[in-house]
Amino acid sequence: MITTLVLAIACHCAGWAQLTVEECYRKAQDNYPLIRQHGLIEKTRDYNLSNARRGYLPQLNLSAQATYQSDVTQIPIDLAAMGFDGIEIPTVSKDQYRVTLDLNQPIWDGGNVRAARRSLRTQAEVDQRNVDVTIYAINERVNQLFFGILLADAQVRQIRLLQDELQRNCQQVESYIRNGIANQADLDALKVDLLKAKQNEARFIHTHRAYAAMLSQLIGEEITPDTELVKPSAARAVVGENNRPELALFDAQIRNLEAQDDHIVSGLMPRLGLFVTGGLGRPGLDMLDDDFKPYYVAGLRLTWNIGAFYTKRNDQRRLETSRQLVETQREAFLFNTSLDMKQRNTEIDNYIEQLKYDDEIIALRRSVKEASQAKMANGTISGTDLTRDINAEQTAIQDKLMHEIELLMSIYNLKYVLNN
């Protein structure tokens, strides 16, 4: 018996699931196609850093050339006139050939590789933070769909209760007609409202289906009729530190600009390195030997691009302008966030205030409706008057449902504004 009960409970739970708004956030972010960019950005960063690190490795350069020149160097001495008959001073050919292999080993590059690697890291971080900002915006869409479904569900449940009540009133009015207290017009008025209630139920059911289909696609998981969306508590969000990903993006952009400034400074430094050049040419190093000869040259080389000083000031001014632009964007974002926070708090206060009166309004509307039902039983009012009071109570109930869901949505929109 116990085993059967356990299996029954397990089967029931397998077809029934709960889903919170926080779970929807996580699933929507994991399912969003852009999330794959995080891995791609990391791979690109690693490849670029590996390439930059190879700047410390020896650099090889193979070159070959064949030339013909109109004249060559000659020694202007006439040995025959000096009595040295039969002796000639050798000259090189006008067609010359050379194959060389150059090896350069950097010893000090002025910090260029280090600055380049830092710039690559900070740029990758900027790209990552940009993705985070885009993905975080999904939370706002989740709020709209999640609470839209909760509202549609609440309205469907309430409309079904209304239909039950209208159906009971129709049955009562039918008995009144048989006793001569009411007429057919009174019954028709109630039936019209019953049809309108069924019409509204169909509308909210379609709204639920449309929102559920969109939320299912967003989170990558089907929301079935058995899926229960858990209604969160109406606990007001505690205003704390702003943790929006946009702020991390601004910080990353500033660090990237600082890395670019390091790269500019490193471009002003001289470079020192070892070099070895080996070659085969005609002529070789001996310009008076017109045969193919191997040779090599080795030494230290110092280079300094003085031209980098020409653009240094403008480059740094450009970076400073970009930094000021980022800071301006940060200030504008914080300003707008502060306005959003005040607006959300005002909305929360408004809905809390509205909810204070909703229950009293509903109670009074119900009292009026019940009095109208009694009058209908006595034949002192028409069916139209009764439906008016029933609809007035229904409107009050729907207002409370709307205020409750709007309060929840405002609380979670406030959490979205601050990401806490």
Secondary structure, 3 states (H helix, E strand, C coil): CHHHHHHHHHHHHHCCEEECHHHHHHHHHHHCHHHHHHHHHHHHHHHHHHHHHHHHCCEEEEEEEEEECCCCCCCCCCCCCCCCCCCCCCCCCCEEEEEEEEEEEEEECCCHHHHHHHHHHHHHHHHHHHHHHHHHCHHHHHHHHHHHHHHHHHHHHHHHHHHHHHHHHHHHHHHHHHCCCCCHHHHHHHHHHHHHHHHHHHHHHHHHHHHHHHHHHHHCCCCCCCEEECCCCCCCCCCCCCCCHHHHHHHHHHHHHHHHHHHHHHCCCCEEEEEEEEEEEECCCCCCCCCCEEEEEEEEEEECCCCHHHHHHHHHHHHHHHHHHHHHHHHHHHHHHHHHHHHHHHHHHHHHHHHHHHHHHHHHHHHHHHHHHHHHHHCCCCHHHHHHHHHHHHHHHHHHHHHHHHHHHHHHHHHHHHCC
